[in-house]
Amino acid sequence: MIGVCIPAHNEASDLAACLRSVARAARQIHGETVRVLVVADACTDATHAIARAQGCDLLPVNVRCVGAARAAGADWLIQRGARWLCCTDADSRVPPHWIQAQLACASDAVCGTVGVDDWQGHSDQVVHAFTAHYQDRDGHRHIHGANLGVSAAAYRRAGGFAARTAHEDVGLVQALVAQQARIAWVRDPHVLTSARSVGRAPEGFAAWLRERETGRPMAA
C-alpha cells in the first residue's frame, strides 16, 4: 500500500484543490492501494468536512505542531501496511504522475522541487529572490515537506519526523543522509505550492517570503 500524508491546520481554503490533485495522482497507480490521510491538527474550520467529502482518511490530532502531525500520520499509515509514504502540504497541488515519479526513482527517499504559480500580493523583489535562489533542476539540495517521499523501512530507520514546529522534513532527510540512505534529488515530480504570506509553520515558506520583503540576507 502507498500512503499519502497531508498535515492540515485550518486549511479549508486550499485543501479541496490539494486533495483533488492527489486523487488524480492516486488514479495513476494500478495494482496497489493508495490511502490518502489528512491529519487535521487543532482545526476549527471545515477541514474535517472537506477531507471526508473527498473520501480521504481523517486523523484528528491536537498537537499544534506540523512535525508531530506528520509523524502521527506516517505512523498511522505504516501501521496499516504502507510501504511508501508520499508527503505534501494542504496548500499545495501535486502533478498527476507524482506518486509514479517517486516510485520510479527506486530510492529510499525522494526530494522533489516546488514552484509557485501565483505571486499575487508579492513584489518583484520577492519573486526575484526566489528564482535567483532556487535550484529548479536535478541534483538540487532543497527539502520540502510539500514534495517528499520515503520508504517505510527507511523512515523507521531514520527515527521518523521529529515533533518540531518547522523543518521536521529537513531533520528527517538529514537523518537519512547520516544513514547513507539512497536519496533521489530530482526536479520531477514538481509540486505547486501557495505563496501566501501567512503560513502555518512559524519558519516555513510564508515566513521566508516575508523576510524577502524586508531585504534581509537569505539564510543559508
C-alpha positions in Angstrom: 0.0 0.0 0.0 1.1 3.6 -0.8 0.3 6.2 1.9 -0.1 9.9 1.3 0.2 12.0 4.4 -1.1 15.6 4.5 -1.0 17.6 7.7 -3.6 20.4 8.0 -4.3 23.2 10.4 -7.4 25.2 9.3 -6.8 24.6 5.6 -10.4 24.8 4.4 -9.5 27.4 1.7 -6.8 25.2 0.0 -7.4 21.6 1.0 -10.0 20.6 -1.6 -7.7 21.6 -4.5 -4.9 19.7 -2.9 -7.0 16.5 -2.4 -8.3 16.6 -5.9 -4.7 16.7 -7.3 -3.7 13.8 -5.0 -6.8 11.8 -6.1 -5.7 12.3 -9.8 -2.2 11.0 -8.9 -3.7 8.1 -7.0 -5.7 7.0 -10.0 -2.5 6.5 -12.0 -1.4 3.7 -9.6 -2.7 0.3 -10.6 -2.5 -2.9 -8.7 -1.8 -1.3 -5.4 -4.0 0.6 -2.9 -3.3 4.3 -2.3 -4.6 5.7 1.0 -4.8 9.4 1.5 -4.7 10.6 5.1 -5.4 14.2 6.2 -4.0 14.8 9.7 -6.3 17.6 11.0 -4.3 19.3 13.7 -6.5 21.5 16.0 -8.8 22.5 13.2 -11.7 24.8 13.9 -12.8 25.3 10.3 -14.2 23.0 7.6 -11.1 21.0 7.2 -12.6 17.8 8.6 -15.7 18.1 6.4 -13.7 18.7 3.3 -11.5 15.7 3.9 -14.5 13.4 4.5 -16.3 14.8 1.4 -13.2 13.9 -0.7 -13.3 10.4 0.6 -10.0 10.6 2.5 -9.0 9.0 5.8 -9.0 11.6 8.6 -6.9 11.6 11.7 -7.8 14.4 14.1 -5.0 15.4 16.5 -4.5 18.4 18.8 -0.7 18.9 18.9 -0.4 22.3 17.1 2.9 21.1 15.6 3.5 20.1 12.0 6.3 17.7 12.9 4.2 15.8 15.4 1.2 15.8 13.0 3.3 14.4 10.1 4.7 11.8 12.5 1.3 10.8 13.7 0.1 10.4 10.1 3.1 8.5 9.0 2.8 6.1 11.9 -1.0 5.6 11.2 -0.3 4.7 7.6 2.7 2.4 8.3 0.6 0.6 10.9 -1.9 -0.1 8.2 0.6 -1.5 5.8 2.1 1.4 3.9 5.4 0.5 2.3 6.0 4.0 0.8 5.0 7.4 2.2 4.3 10.4 0.0 4.2 13.7 1.8 2.7 17.0 0.7 1.1 20.1 2.2 -2.6 21.2 2.3 -1.8 24.4 0.3 0.0 22.5 -2.5 -1.1 20.7 -5.7 0.7 17.7 -7.0 1.0 16.6 -10.6 -0.9 13.5 -11.9 2.3 11.5 -12.1 3.5 12.5 -8.6 3.3 9.1 -7.0 4.5 7.2 -10.1 7.6 9.5 -10.4 8.5 9.0 -6.7 8.3 5.2 -7.1 10.2 5.2 -10.4 13.3 6.7 -8.6 13.8 3.3 -6.9 15.4 5.1 -3.9 15.0 5.1 -0.1 13.7 8.7 -0.4 12.8 11.3 -3.0 13.2 15.0 -2.6 11.3 16.8 -5.3 11.0 20.5 -6.2 8.3 23.1 -5.7 7.1 26.1 -7.7 4.7 29.0 -7.3 2.0 29.7 -10.0 0.6 32.8 -8.4 2.8 35.6 -7.0 -0.2 37.9 -6.4 0.5 40.2 -3.5 4.3 39.9 -3.6 6.7 42.4 -5.0 9.1 41.8 -7.9 11.9 41.7 -5.3 10.4 38.6 -3.7 9.9 36.8 -7.0 13.5 37.6 -8.0 14.8 36.4 -4.6 13.1 33.1 -5.1 14.1 32.5 -8.7 17.7 33.6 -8.0 18.0 31.2 -5.0 16.0 28.2 -6.2 17.7 25.3 -7.9 14.9 24.0 -10.2 16.9 21.1 -11.6 18.0 17.5 -10.9 20.7 17.4 -8.2 19.2 20.3 -6.2 19.5 20.1 -2.4 16.1 21.6 -1.4 13.9 19.8 1.1 10.2 20.3 1.1 7.5 18.6 3.1 5.2 19.5 0.2 7.1 17.1 -2.1 8.8 14.4 -0.2 8.7 10.6 -0.5 10.3 7.9 1.7 10.1 4.2 2.1 8.5 3.0 5.4 11.7 1.0 6.1 14.0 3.9 5.7 11.6 6.2 7.6 11.7 3.9 10.6 15.5 3.5 10.5 15.8 7.3 10.5 13.6 7.7 13.5 10.7 9.4 11.7 9.6 13.0 11.8 10.6 14.9 14.9 8.0 16.9 16.8 9.2 20.3 15.5 7.1 23.3 14.6 9.2 23.7 11.5 12.0 21.9 9.5 10.8 18.5 10.5 11.3 17.5 6.8 14.9 18.7 6.9 15.6 16.8 10.1 14.3 13.6 8.6 16.4 13.9 5.4 19.5 14.8 7.5 18.9 11.5 9.4 18.5 9.6 6.2 21.8 11.1 4.8 23.6 10.1 8.1 22.4 6.6 7.5 23.7 6.7 3.9 20.2 6.2 2.5 19.7 6.4 -1.3 18.1 9.8 -1.9 16.9 11.0 -5.3 17.3 14.8 -5.6 15.1 15.3 -8.6 13.3 18.2 -10.4 10.4 15.9 -11.4 8.0 15.5 -9.7 7.4 19.2 -9.4 4.7 20.4 -7.0 3.0 23.8 -7.0 2.5 25.5 -3.6 1.0 28.7 -2.5 2.8 31.9 -1.9 0.6 33.0 1.0 2.2 35.5 3.3 0.7 34.0 6.4 1.5 30.3 6.8 1.0 27.6 9.4 4.7 26.8 10.3 6.5 29.7 12.0 9.6 29.3 10.0 8.1 27.9 6.8 7.9 29.2 3.2 5.5 32.0 4.1 8.0 33.3 6.7 10.8 33.1 4.1 8.7 35.2 1.7 8.1 37.8 4.4 11.8 38.1 5.1 12.5 38.7 1.4 10.2 41.7 1.5 12.4 43.2 4.2 15.6 42.7 2.1 17.3 40.9 4.8 20.1 38.4 3.8 18.9 35.0 2.9 19.6 32.2 5.5 22.0 29.5 4.4 
